[in-house]
Amino acid sequence: MGAAALALVALTPACTAQPAPVVVSTATTVTPPPKATVTNSVVVAIDEVGPGFNPHQLADLSPVNNAVSGLVLPSVFLPEATGSGWTLDPSIAVSATPAATTKPTAPFQVTYVLRNEAQWSDGAPIAAEDFRYLWQQMISQPGVADAAGYDLITDVASSGGGKTVTVSFAADYPAWQQLFRSLLPAHLLKDLPGGFTAALDDGLPVSGSRFKVKSVDRDRGEVLLERNDRFWDTPTALDSILLRRDGTPNQLAESLRSKDAQMAQLHGSDATRTQLAAIPDVRTLTVAQPSTMRVAVDVGASGLSDVNVREGLLGLLDVDALSMIGAGRAVGQFRADAQVLAPSEPGYIATRPAGGTVTAAVEALGRAGYSLQAGRYLKNGTPLTVMVGAAKEDSAATSVAQAVADQLTSAGINAKASIVTSSELYGDRLGSGEIGMLVGRAPAGGDPATTLASTFGCTGSAGVAPAGAPTPTAAAGPTGTRSAPTTRLGNVSGVCDPSLQPQIDAALSGAVDVAATLAELEPRLWALHAVLPLYQDSTVLAVRKQVTGVDEPIGLRGGPFADAATWSRNDR
């Protein structure tokens, strides 16, 4: 027997049962397709970071601030999905209830019961201290947004270990649900010098909501938001959102085309929107922002107490040209032609008076005693001089302010632009008389009566200022006569017409129909020649189909990022 045969015998099993041999198929193995890659991060291309991150300061109003503060800071009420009302955020509060009173003299009160679990990301509780801090800042700091509701508050009381907050008002306030949105961390800011006005310039130190600010890099133009792992309620679907400056429109389009960015929100022209909309799997829409650009005249500045001078100065300005300079395009439907409501708000009606010509402006200056001599407006040999201020962090406001100074100079006014930091502009210089005209933003999309009172009301008289608040100064009447108190809250012009105040107060308390009141007051507000609205801010929003859950913006105050906690990304 050969060697091969012997080997075979050796390997042959004995007479015992063996399992059947494994049959190996020679058919081609089918490999299942790889699962879709899901990256839990969304990159949003932007055109600029913006001035700062305090949503309560006029100087910081911007699309990025609106998005970031809404995702990071806690609010008792959020915009309803319909955009027509407000709904309690159950992650922050168990209830918020106006007191039922039977006595007509009883103060209007609202009691908030906060969730025990609600806390800042550093472990400090979200509590009555944060309510009181925001109230105190809103009635004592200059240049705040929508201050009139807070000015009605007389006390913020704490009980239940700080988790029950009782807010008392000097009068009824139907828009109370719009208060205490974007609460600030009092335990961090209250002892910092300039804590309210400057500490939030480069980010938000802690979070009280679903996202937190991981980093802000102004040089690279990036704001990184990450999931707040200390959030006590339903977590976000995304790990992070990166807001990133992407350069020119062509570079931005390439970022979306290559899927390097999944979304974009920027101030773009019609050409930019058309370019982005042509990219496959990208949808675009125009989003109205909750702010308007305006020129406010300080009625207390030297020479500007005369309504004729103010009429002359504002009448010499080309609104369309200034709007195009600020927005970077023709503003079209977003031209702001009313004093209180913005163009995208329900009930908006253009009220800008007809006949505002250069001839009328020259006549107004003549009534004030000025005449054009050798190309300059003089009165008793003294030239009409005005300083035009803007915050250097706001590129659009800076451009408009410089253009205002140029237009006035060309018309014969001794005008110069003063571009300073936002804290300086809205701080020491606001109401000092040094800045005669201020170019900046005003909030939009809130309660119309609050906007009316915040912009034109004789503020500082309804509420009781907390200890340490500045002593109120006098407010200017329609011709500049000082006749009522003001603390220059959101009323940056300082104008105050005592004859308008009863109607303003009645609208704020809900005693009269707001729409009817506005219809009556708008012509009188224009006649003050204290505020010149230019345009409402708007952005182009572009979204790749990779990102799901991005719905139409929920009202102006909600914006396109209101539902970002439910966004998800799928790269299938």
DATALIN-V234216 format. One record per residue. RES is the residue in three letters. SS is DSSP state (helix for helix, strand for strand, loop for the rest). PHI is phi as a letter, one per 20 degrees, with the letter a starting at -180 (NA if undefined). PSI is psi in degrees with one decimal (none if undefined). Layout:
res=RES ss=SS phi=PHI psi=PSI
res=RES ss=SS phi=PHI psi=PSI
//
This chain:
res=MET ss=loop phi=NA psi=132.0
res=GLY ss=loop phi=f psi=169.6
res=ALA ss=helix phi=f psi=-38.4
res=ALA ss=helix phi=f psi=-40.7
res=ALA ss=helix phi=f psi=-40.6
res=LEU ss=helix phi=f psi=-40.0
res=ALA ss=helix phi=f psi=-37.9
res=LEU ss=helix phi=f psi=-41.7
res=VAL ss=helix phi=f psi=-41.0
res=ALA ss=helix phi=f psi=-31.1
res=LEU ss=helix phi=e psi=-6.3
res=THR ss=loop phi=f psi=129.8
res=PRO ss=loop phi=f psi=159.8
res=ALA ss=loop phi=f psi=-178.6
res=CYS ss=loop phi=e psi=63.0
res=THR ss=loop phi=c psi=152.1
res=ALA ss=loop phi=f psi=136.7
res=GLN ss=loop phi=c psi=148.8
res=PRO ss=loop phi=f psi=152.1
res=ALA ss=loop phi=f psi=145.4
res=PRO ss=loop phi=f psi=148.2
res=VAL ss=loop phi=f psi=127.3
res=VAL ss=loop phi=e psi=120.9
res=VAL ss=loop phi=e psi=120.0
res=SER ss=loop phi=f psi=144.3
res=THR ss=loop phi=e psi=4.6
res=ALA ss=loop phi=f psi=155.2
res=THR ss=loop phi=f psi=128.9
res=THR ss=loop phi=f psi=130.5
res=VAL ss=loop phi=e psi=117.2
res=THR ss=loop phi=e psi=125.0
res=PRO ss=loop phi=f psi=149.3
res=PRO ss=loop phi=f psi=146.6
res=PRO ss=loop phi=f psi=146.7
res=LYS ss=loop phi=f psi=151.2
res=ALA ss=loop phi=f psi=134.6
res=THR ss=loop phi=f psi=125.1
res=VAL ss=loop phi=d psi=113.9
res=THR ss=loop phi=d psi=119.7
res=ASN ss=loop phi=e psi=47.8
res=SER ss=strand phi=b psi=139.6
res=VAL ss=strand phi=c psi=130.4
res=VAL ss=strand phi=d psi=124.0
res=VAL ss=strand phi=d psi=116.0
res=ALA ss=strand phi=f psi=135.2
res=ILE ss=strand phi=c psi=169.0
res=ASP ss=loop phi=d psi=-22.5
res=GLU ss=loop phi=a psi=152.0
res=VAL ss=loop phi=f psi=-37.7
res=GLY ss=loop phi=o psi=170.5
res=PRO ss=loop phi=f psi=-46.8
res=GLY ss=loop phi=a psi=-169.2
res=PHE ss=loop phi=c psi=21.5
res=ASN ss=loop phi=e psi=107.8
res=PRO ss=loop phi=f psi=-6.3
res=HIS ss=loop phi=e psi=1.9
res=GLN ss=strand phi=d psi=133.6
res=LEU ss=helix phi=g psi=-35.7
res=ALA ss=helix phi=f psi=-22.2
res=ASP ss=helix phi=d psi=1.5
res=LEU ss=loop phi=f psi=122.6
res=SER ss=loop phi=a psi=160.6
res=PRO ss=helix phi=g psi=-40.2
res=VAL ss=helix phi=f psi=-43.2
res=ASN ss=helix phi=f psi=-40.9
res=ASN ss=helix phi=f psi=-41.0
res=ALA ss=helix phi=f psi=-48.8
res=VAL ss=helix phi=f psi=-48.3
res=SER ss=helix phi=f psi=-35.2
res=GLY ss=helix phi=f psi=-25.3
res=LEU ss=helix phi=e psi=-17.8
res=VAL ss=helix phi=d psi=-37.3
res=LEU ss=loop phi=e psi=141.3
res=PRO ss=loop phi=f psi=144.0
res=SER ss=loop phi=c psi=139.2
res=VAL ss=loop phi=f psi=-40.2
res=PHE ss=strand phi=c psi=147.2
res=LEU ss=strand phi=c psi=156.1
res=PRO ss=strand phi=f psi=138.4
res=GLU ss=loop phi=f psi=158.7
res=ALA ss=loop phi=g psi=-29.7
res=THR ss=loop phi=f psi=-14.4
res=GLY ss=loop phi=m psi=3.5
res=SER ss=loop phi=d psi=-2.8
res=GLY ss=loop phi=b psi=-165.1
res=TRP ss=strand phi=c psi=143.9
res=THR ss=strand phi=c psi=144.1
res=LEU ss=strand phi=f psi=134.8
res=ASP ss=loop phi=e psi=106.8
res=PRO ss=loop phi=f psi=-13.6
res=SER ss=loop phi=f psi=-18.6
res=ILE ss=loop phi=d psi=-46.2
res=ALA ss=strand phi=c psi=143.6
res=VAL ss=strand phi=f psi=-37.6
res=SER ss=strand phi=a psi=159.0
res=ALA ss=strand phi=b psi=111.2
res=THR ss=strand phi=c psi=124.7
res=PRO ss=strand phi=f psi=142.1
res=ALA ss=loop phi=f psi=136.7
res=ALA ss=loop phi=e psi=115.7
res=THR ss=loop phi=c psi=149.3
res=THR ss=loop phi=d psi=-12.7
res=LYS ss=loop phi=e psi=125.7
res=PRO ss=loop phi=f psi=-21.9
res=THR ss=loop phi=e psi=-4.5
res=ALA ss=loop phi=f psi=141.8
res=PRO ss=loop phi=f psi=149.7
res=PHE ss=strand phi=f psi=128.5
res=GLN ss=strand phi=c psi=149.6
res=VAL ss=strand phi=c psi=131.3
res=THR ss=strand phi=d psi=125.2
res=TYR ss=strand phi=d psi=130.5
res=VAL ss=strand phi=d psi=114.6
res=LEU ss=strand phi=e psi=152.2
res=ARG ss=loop phi=f psi=138.4
res=ASN ss=loop phi=f psi=-32.5
res=GLU ss=loop phi=f psi=-18.4
res=ALA ss=loop phi=f psi=121.9
res=GLN ss=strand phi=b psi=158.1
res=TRP ss=loop phi=f psi=160.5
res=SER ss=loop phi=f psi=-10.3
res=ASP ss=loop phi=e psi=6.6
res=GLY ss=loop phi=n psi=-13.4
res=ALA ss=loop phi=f psi=141.6
res=PRO ss=strand phi=f psi=146.1
res=ILE ss=loop phi=f psi=117.3
res=ALA ss=loop phi=b psi=-175.0
res=ALA ss=helix phi=g psi=-30.9
res=GLU ss=helix phi=g psi=-36.7
res=ASP ss=helix phi=f psi=-35.9
res=PHE ss=helix phi=f psi=-47.5
res=ARG ss=helix phi=f psi=-39.5
res=TYR ss=helix phi=f psi=-46.4
res=LEU ss=helix phi=f psi=-43.2
res=TRP ss=helix phi=g psi=-49.0
res=GLN ss=helix phi=f psi=-39.8
res=GLN ss=helix phi=f psi=-38.9
res=MET ss=helix phi=f psi=-18.7
res=ILE ss=loop phi=d psi=8.5
res=SER ss=loop phi=c psi=-19.1
res=GLN ss=loop phi=e psi=144.1
res=PRO ss=loop phi=f psi=156.3
res=GLY ss=loop phi=m psi=34.2
res=VAL ss=strand phi=e psi=156.8
res=ALA ss=loop phi=e psi=133.6
res=ASP ss=loop phi=l psi=56.3
res=ALA ss=loop phi=e psi=-17.1
res=ALA ss=helix phi=f psi=-38.1
res=GLY ss=helix phi=f psi=-40.7
res=TYR ss=helix phi=f psi=-30.4
res=ASP ss=helix phi=f psi=-18.5
res=LEU ss=loop phi=e psi=-17.3
res=ILE ss=strand phi=f psi=135.7
res=THR ss=strand phi=d psi=-19.9
res=ASP ss=strand phi=a psi=147.5
res=VAL ss=strand phi=c psi=108.5
res=ALA ss=strand phi=d psi=150.7
res=SER ss=strand phi=d psi=142.8
res=SER ss=strand phi=b psi=175.2
res=GLY ss=loop phi=l psi=40.5
res=GLY ss=loop phi=m psi=26.4
res=GLY ss=loop phi=n psi=-3.3
res=LYS ss=loop phi=e psi=-3.3
res=THR ss=strand phi=d psi=124.9
res=VAL ss=strand phi=c psi=124.0
res=THR ss=strand phi=d psi=118.5
res=VAL ss=strand phi=d psi=123.8
res=SER ss=strand phi=d psi=142.7
res=PHE ss=strand phi=c psi=154.6
res=ALA ss=loop phi=f psi=-19.9
res=ALA ss=loop phi=b psi=166.3
res=ASP ss=loop phi=g psi=146.7
res=TYR ss=loop phi=b psi=93.1
res=PRO ss=loop phi=g psi=-25.5
res=ALA ss=loop phi=e psi=24.4
res=TRP ss=helix phi=g psi=-25.6
res=GLN ss=helix phi=f psi=-18.0
res=GLN ss=helix phi=e psi=-0.4
res=LEU ss=loop phi=e psi=161.3
res=PHE ss=loop phi=l psi=38.9
res=ARG ss=loop phi=e psi=146.5
res=SER ss=loop phi=l psi=60.0
res=LEU ss=loop phi=f psi=148.8
res=LEU ss=loop phi=d psi=151.1
res=PRO ss=loop phi=f psi=96.4
res=ALA ss=helix phi=f psi=-37.3
res=HIS ss=helix phi=f psi=-21.1
res=LEU ss=helix phi=e psi=-37.9
res=LEU ss=helix phi=e psi=-24.5
res=LYS ss=loop phi=f psi=-28.1
res=ASP ss=loop phi=d psi=2.3
res=LEU ss=loop phi=e psi=132.4
res=PRO ss=loop phi=f psi=126.0
res=GLY ss=loop phi=m psi=28.0
res=GLY ss=loop phi=g psi=-42.3
res=PHE ss=loop phi=f psi=-39.7
res=THR ss=loop phi=e psi=-24.4
res=ALA ss=loop phi=c psi=-23.0
res=ALA ss=loop phi=f psi=-17.4
res=LEU ss=loop phi=d psi=17.8
res=ASP ss=loop phi=f psi=-33.7
res=ASP ss=loop phi=d psi=27.4
res=GLY ss=loop phi=p psi=179.0
res=LEU ss=loop phi=d psi=118.0
res=PRO ss=loop phi=f psi=-30.6
res=VAL ss=loop phi=c psi=165.5
res=SER ss=loop phi=d psi=148.9
res=GLY ss=loop phi=c psi=24.0
res=SER ss=loop phi=b psi=-155.9
res=ARG ss=loop phi=f psi=-27.0
res=PHE ss=strand phi=d psi=161.1
res=LYS ss=strand phi=c psi=154.6
res=VAL ss=strand phi=e psi=113.2
res=LYS ss=strand phi=e psi=-43.0
res=SER ss=strand phi=a psi=154.2
res=VAL ss=strand phi=c psi=121.1
res=ASP ss=strand phi=c psi=98.1
res=ARG ss=loop phi=f psi=-33.9
res=ASP ss=loop phi=f psi=-41.1
res=ARG ss=loop phi=e psi=-9.7
res=GLY ss=loop phi=m psi=47.4
res=GLU ss=strand phi=c psi=139.8
res=VAL ss=strand phi=c psi=118.2
res=LEU ss=strand phi=d psi=120.6
res=LEU ss=strand phi=d psi=135.7
res=GLU ss=strand phi=c psi=158.3
res=ARG ss=strand phi=g psi=134.5
res=ASN ss=loop phi=e psi=102.1
res=ASP ss=loop phi=f psi=-12.5
res=ARG ss=loop phi=e psi=5.1
res=PHE ss=loop phi=f psi=136.6
res=TRP ss=loop phi=e psi=-6.9
res=ASP ss=loop phi=d psi=-159.1
res=THR ss=loop phi=g psi=123.7
res=PRO ss=loop phi=f psi=166.8
res=THR ss=loop phi=f psi=154.8
res=ALA ss=loop phi=f psi=-29.6
res=LEU ss=loop phi=e psi=150.7
res=ASP ss=loop phi=e psi=-36.6
res=SER ss=strand phi=b psi=160.3
res=ILE ss=strand phi=c psi=124.1
res=LEU ss=strand phi=d psi=116.7
res=LEU ss=strand phi=e psi=120.4
res=ARG ss=strand phi=c psi=127.8
res=ARG ss=strand phi=f psi=127.6
res=ASP ss=loop phi=d psi=16.9
res=GLY ss=loop phi=m psi=-140.9
res=THR ss=loop phi=f psi=162.7
res=PRO ss=helix phi=g psi=-36.8
res=ASN ss=helix phi=f psi=-40.4
res=GLN ss=helix phi=f psi=-39.6
res=LEU ss=helix phi=f psi=-45.6
res=ALA ss=helix phi=g psi=-39.4
res=GLU ss=helix phi=f psi=-35.2
res=SER ss=helix phi=f psi=-41.5
res=LEU ss=helix phi=f psi=-39.5
res=ARG ss=helix phi=f psi=-39.9
res=SER ss=loop phi=e psi=-0.6
res=LYS ss=loop phi=m psi=15.7
res=ASP ss=loop phi=f psi=-30.8
res=ALA ss=loop phi=c psi=142.9
res=GLN ss=loop phi=d psi=-16.7
res=MET ss=strand phi=b psi=165.4
res=ALA ss=strand phi=b psi=142.0
res=GLN ss=strand phi=c psi=114.8
res=LEU ss=strand phi=b psi=162.2
res=HIS ss=loop phi=e psi=97.4
res=GLY ss=loop phi=c psi=156.0
res=SER ss=loop phi=e psi=175.6
res=ASP ss=helix phi=f psi=-34.3
res=ALA ss=helix phi=f psi=-39.8
res=THR ss=helix phi=f psi=-44.3
res=ARG ss=helix phi=f psi=-41.7
res=THR ss=helix phi=f psi=-40.4
res=GLN ss=helix phi=f psi=-43.7
res=LEU ss=helix phi=f psi=-36.9
res=ALA ss=helix phi=f psi=-22.4
res=ALA ss=loop phi=f psi=-12.9
res=ILE ss=loop phi=f psi=131.4
res=PRO ss=loop phi=g psi=141.0
res=ASP ss=loop phi=m psi=23.2
res=VAL ss=strand phi=c psi=129.1
res=ARG ss=strand phi=d psi=147.2
res=THR ss=strand phi=c psi=155.7
res=LEU ss=strand phi=b psi=158.3
res=THR ss=strand phi=e psi=130.2
res=VAL ss=strand phi=d psi=118.4
res=ALA ss=strand phi=f psi=136.5
res=GLN ss=strand phi=e psi=154.5
res=PRO ss=strand phi=e psi=49.6
res=SER ss=strand phi=b psi=153.1
res=THR ss=strand phi=c psi=153.7
res=MET ss=strand phi=e psi=138.9
res=ARG ss=strand phi=b psi=164.7
res=VAL ss=strand phi=d psi=120.6
res=ALA ss=strand phi=d psi=133.3
res=VAL ss=strand phi=e psi=127.8
res=ASP ss=loop phi=f psi=107.2
res=VAL ss=loop phi=f psi=-12.2
res=GLY ss=loop phi=e psi=-6.3
res=ALA ss=loop phi=f psi=156.2
res=SER ss=loop phi=g psi=125.3
res=GLY ss=loop phi=n psi=-10.7
res=LEU ss=loop phi=d psi=3.7
res=SER ss=loop phi=f psi=-20.3
res=ASP ss=loop phi=f psi=118.8
res=VAL ss=helix phi=f psi=-28.0
res=ASN ss=helix phi=f psi=-37.4
res=VAL ss=helix phi=f psi=-44.2
res=ARG ss=helix phi=f psi=-41.6
res=GLU ss=helix phi=f psi=-41.5
res=GLY ss=helix phi=f psi=-46.3
res=LEU ss=helix phi=f psi=-49.5
res=LEU ss=helix phi=f psi=-31.6
res=GLY ss=helix phi=f psi=-20.1
res=LEU ss=loop phi=e psi=-7.1
res=LEU ss=loop phi=e psi=143.5
res=ASP ss=loop phi=e psi=101.5
res=VAL ss=helix phi=f psi=-43.4
res=ASP ss=helix phi=f psi=-42.3
res=ALA ss=helix phi=f psi=-43.2
res=LEU ss=helix phi=f psi=-39.4
res=SER ss=helix phi=f psi=-42.7
res=MET ss=helix phi=f psi=-37.7
res=ILE ss=helix phi=f psi=-44.1
res=GLY ss=helix phi=f psi=-43.5
res=ALA ss=helix phi=e psi=-18.6
res=GLY ss=loop phi=m psi=13.4
res=ARG ss=loop phi=a psi=169.5
res=ALA ss=loop phi=f psi=129.6
res=VAL ss=loop phi=e psi=-19.3
res=GLY ss=helix phi=l psi=-120.5
res=GLN ss=helix phi=f psi=-11.7
res=PHE ss=helix phi=e psi=11.6
res=ARG ss=strand phi=f psi=129.1
res=ALA ss=loop phi=e psi=107.7
res=ASP ss=loop phi=d psi=26.6
res=ALA ss=loop phi=c psi=156.2
res=GLN ss=loop phi=e psi=-29.7
res=VAL ss=loop phi=d psi=-55.1
res=LEU ss=loop phi=e psi=144.0
res=ALA ss=loop phi=e psi=159.1
res=PRO ss=loop phi=g psi=-32.2
res=SER ss=loop phi=e psi=-1.4
res=GLU ss=loop phi=e psi=145.7
res=PRO ss=loop phi=g psi=136.5
res=GLY ss=loop phi=n psi=1.0
res=TYR ss=loop phi=f psi=132.2
res=ILE ss=loop phi=c psi=132.5
res=ALA ss=loop phi=f psi=126.1
res=THR ss=loop phi=c psi=4.1
res=ARG ss=loop phi=g psi=127.3
res=PRO ss=loop phi=f psi=143.9
res=ALA ss=loop phi=f psi=159.4
res=GLY ss=loop phi=n psi=12.7
res=GLY ss=loop phi=f psi=86.5
res=THR ss=loop phi=d psi=166.9
res=VAL ss=helix phi=f psi=-35.7
res=THR ss=helix phi=g psi=-44.0
res=ALA ss=helix phi=f psi=-36.6
res=ALA ss=helix phi=f psi=-41.9
res=VAL ss=helix phi=f psi=-40.1
res=GLU ss=helix phi=f psi=-39.2
res=ALA ss=helix phi=f psi=-43.1
res=LEU ss=helix phi=f psi=-34.9
res=GLY ss=helix phi=f psi=-39.5
res=ARG ss=helix phi=f psi=-27.5
res=ALA ss=loop phi=e psi=-2.0
res=GLY ss=loop phi=n psi=7.7
res=TYR ss=loop phi=e psi=142.2
res=SER ss=strand phi=c psi=153.7
res=LEU ss=strand phi=e psi=116.2
res=GLN ss=strand phi=c psi=118.4
res=ALA ss=loop phi=l psi=39.5
res=GLY ss=loop phi=n psi=6.2
res=ARG ss=strand phi=c psi=142.4
res=TYR ss=strand phi=e psi=121.6
res=LEU ss=strand phi=c psi=151.3
res=LYS ss=strand phi=c psi=114.1
res=ASN ss=loop phi=l psi=38.1
res=GLY ss=loop phi=n psi=-3.2
res=THR ss=strand phi=d psi=128.4
res=PRO ss=strand phi=f psi=149.6
res=LEU ss=loop phi=f psi=118.3
res=THR ss=strand phi=c psi=139.5
res=VAL ss=strand phi=b psi=137.4
res=MET ss=strand phi=d psi=131.0
res=VAL ss=strand phi=d psi=115.4
res=GLY ss=strand phi=d psi=151.3
res=ALA ss=strand phi=b psi=157.3
res=ALA ss=strand phi=e psi=130.0
res=LYS ss=loop phi=f psi=-20.6
res=GLU ss=loop phi=f psi=-16.4
res=ASP ss=loop phi=d psi=99.9
res=SER ss=helix phi=f psi=-36.7
res=ALA ss=helix phi=f psi=-45.4
res=ALA ss=helix phi=f psi=-37.4
res=THR ss=helix phi=f psi=-45.0
res=SER ss=helix phi=f psi=-41.8
res=VAL ss=helix phi=f psi=-42.7
res=ALA ss=helix phi=f psi=-42.5
res=GLN ss=helix phi=f psi=-37.8
res=ALA ss=helix phi=f psi=-37.5
res=VAL ss=helix phi=g psi=-46.6
res=ALA ss=helix phi=f psi=-39.6
res=ASP ss=helix phi=f psi=-44.4
res=GLN ss=helix phi=f psi=-42.9
res=LEU ss=helix phi=f psi=-40.4
res=THR ss=helix phi=f psi=-43.1
res=SER ss=helix phi=f psi=-28.3
res=ALA ss=helix phi=e psi=-8.0
res=GLY ss=loop phi=o psi=12.2
res=ILE ss=loop phi=e psi=140.7
res=ASN ss=strand phi=e psi=87.1
res=ALA ss=strand phi=d psi=146.5
res=LYS ss=strand phi=b psi=142.0
res=ALA ss=strand phi=e psi=139.4
res=SER ss=strand phi=c psi=106.4
res=ILE ss=strand phi=d psi=109.9
res=VAL ss=strand phi=c psi=176.3
res=THR ss=loop phi=f psi=153.7
res=SER ss=helix phi=f psi=-38.2
res=SER ss=helix phi=f psi=-33.5
res=GLU ss=helix phi=f psi=-42.0
res=LEU ss=helix phi=f psi=-47.6
res=TYR ss=loop phi=e psi=1.5
res=GLY ss=loop phi=d psi=-100.1
res=ASP ss=loop phi=f psi=-32.5
res=ARG ss=loop phi=e psi=-20.0
res=LEU ss=loop phi=f psi=117.3
res=GLY ss=loop phi=n psi=2.2
res=SER ss=loop phi=f psi=-16.1
res=GLY ss=loop phi=n psi=-12.6
res=GLU ss=loop phi=f psi=-41.2
res=ILE ss=loop phi=e psi=113.2
res=GLY ss=loop phi=e psi=-33.1
res=MET ss=strand phi=c psi=133.4
res=LEU ss=strand phi=d psi=125.3
res=VAL ss=strand phi=d psi=124.0
res=GLY ss=strand phi=a psi=-169.7
res=ARG ss=strand phi=d psi=153.9
res=ALA ss=strand phi=c psi=146.0
res=PRO ss=strand phi=f psi=152.1
res=ALA ss=loop phi=c psi=161.3
res=GLY ss=loop phi=n psi=2.6
res=GLY ss=loop phi=e psi=-156.8
res=ASP ss=loop phi=f psi=123.4
res=PRO ss=helix phi=g psi=-38.9
res=ALA ss=helix phi=f psi=-36.1
res=THR ss=helix phi=f psi=-42.1
res=THR ss=helix phi=f psi=-44.6
res=LEU ss=helix phi=g psi=-50.9
res=ALA ss=helix phi=f psi=-36.6
res=SER ss=helix phi=f psi=-32.6
res=THR ss=helix phi=e psi=-35.3
res=PHE ss=helix phi=c psi=-3.5
res=GLY ss=loop phi=f psi=154.8
res=CYS ss=loop phi=e psi=80.4
res=THR ss=loop phi=f psi=161.1
res=GLY ss=loop phi=n psi=-3.3
res=SER ss=loop phi=d psi=-19.0
res=ALA ss=loop phi=e psi=-44.5
res=GLY ss=loop phi=e psi=171.4
res=VAL ss=loop phi=d psi=115.6
res=ALA ss=loop phi=f psi=144.4
res=PRO ss=loop phi=f psi=169.6
res=ALA ss=loop phi=g psi=134.5
res=GLY ss=loop phi=n psi=-5.8
res=ALA ss=loop phi=f psi=150.3
res=PRO ss=loop phi=f psi=148.8
res=THR ss=loop phi=f psi=126.3
res=PRO ss=loop phi=f psi=143.5
res=THR ss=strand phi=d psi=-178.9
res=ALA ss=strand phi=e psi=153.5
res=ALA ss=strand phi=d psi=155.4
res=ALA ss=strand phi=e psi=139.1
res=GLY ss=loop phi=f psi=-176.1
res=PRO ss=loop phi=f psi=-24.1
res=THR ss=loop phi=d psi=10.6
res=GLY ss=loop phi=o psi=-3.5
res=THR ss=loop phi=f psi=128.9
res=ARG ss=strand phi=f psi=120.1
res=SER ss=strand phi=b psi=-5.4
res=ALA ss=strand phi=b psi=157.3
res=PRO ss=strand phi=f psi=152.4
res=THR ss=strand phi=b psi=151.3
res=THR ss=loop phi=d psi=12.4
res=ARG ss=loop phi=l psi=39.6
res=LEU ss=loop phi=f psi=-98.0
res=GLY ss=loop phi=e psi=-5.6
res=ASN ss=loop phi=e psi=79.3
res=VAL ss=loop phi=f psi=-21.3
res=SER ss=loop phi=f psi=-22.3
res=GLY ss=loop phi=m psi=7.9
res=VAL ss=strand phi=f psi=144.2
res=CYS ss=loop phi=b psi=116.2
res=ASP ss=loop phi=d psi=106.0
res=PRO ss=helix phi=g psi=-27.1
res=SER ss=helix phi=f psi=-21.0
res=LEU ss=helix phi=e psi=-20.9
res=GLN ss=helix phi=f psi=-40.6
res=PRO ss=helix phi=g psi=-40.2
res=GLN ss=helix phi=f psi=-36.7
res=ILE ss=helix phi=f psi=-45.2
res=ASP ss=helix phi=f psi=-40.4
res=ALA ss=helix phi=f psi=-39.0
res=ALA ss=helix phi=f psi=-39.7
res=LEU ss=helix phi=f psi=-34.8
res=SER ss=helix phi=e psi=-3.8
res=GLY ss=loop phi=n psi=13.2
res=ALA ss=loop phi=f psi=-19.1
res=VAL ss=loop phi=c psi=163.3
res=ASP ss=loop phi=f psi=124.9
res=VAL ss=helix phi=f psi=-42.9
res=ALA ss=helix phi=f psi=-43.4
res=ALA ss=helix phi=f psi=-37.8
res=THR ss=helix phi=f psi=-42.8
res=LEU ss=helix phi=f psi=-41.7
res=ALA ss=helix phi=g psi=-36.3
res=GLU ss=helix phi=f psi=-36.9
res=LEU ss=helix phi=e psi=-27.1
res=GLU ss=helix phi=g psi=-48.7
res=PRO ss=helix phi=g psi=-35.1
res=ARG ss=helix phi=f psi=-31.6
res=LEU ss=helix phi=f psi=-40.9
res=TRP ss=helix phi=f psi=-36.4
res=ALA ss=helix phi=f psi=-15.4
res=LEU ss=loop phi=f psi=-25.3
res=HIS ss=loop phi=l psi=46.0
res=ALA ss=loop phi=d psi=-29.6
res=VAL ss=strand phi=c psi=129.9
res=LEU ss=strand phi=d psi=100.3
res=PRO ss=strand phi=f psi=143.8
res=LEU ss=strand phi=d psi=-65.7
res=TYR ss=strand phi=b psi=159.2
res=GLN ss=strand phi=e psi=136.4
res=ASP ss=strand phi=f psi=144.8
res=SER ss=strand phi=b psi=155.2
res=THR ss=strand phi=c psi=161.5
res=VAL ss=strand phi=e psi=127.3
res=LEU ss=strand phi=d psi=124.7
res=ALA ss=strand phi=c psi=134.5
res=VAL ss=strand phi=c psi=125.5
res=ARG ss=strand phi=f psi=155.7
res=LYS ss=loop phi=f psi=-8.8
res=GLN ss=loop phi=f psi=-29.5
res=VAL ss=strand phi=d psi=121.2
res=THR ss=strand phi=d psi=153.9
res=GLY ss=loop phi=n psi=-1.3
res=VAL ss=loop phi=e psi=107.9
res=ASP ss=loop phi=d psi=177.0
res=GLU ss=loop phi=f psi=145.0
res=PRO ss=loop phi=g psi=140.5
res=ILE ss=loop phi=e psi=86.3
res=GLY ss=helix phi=m psi=175.5
res=LEU ss=helix phi=f psi=-41.9
res=ARG ss=helix phi=f psi=-23.3
res=GLY ss=helix phi=f psi=-54.1
res=GLY ss=loop phi=m psi=174.9
res=PRO ss=loop phi=f psi=-13.4
res=PHE ss=loop phi=e psi=3.7
res=ALA ss=loop phi=f psi=-31.7
res=ASP ss=loop phi=d psi=23.7
res=ALA ss=helix phi=f psi=-22.3
res=ALA ss=helix phi=f psi=-20.7
res=THR ss=helix phi=d psi=2.5
res=TRP ss=loop phi=f psi=152.0
res=SER ss=strand phi=b psi=162.0
res=ARG ss=strand phi=c psi=134.2
res=ASN ss=loop phi=c psi=117.8
res=ASP ss=loop phi=e psi=22.1
res=ARG ss=loop phi=g psi=none
//
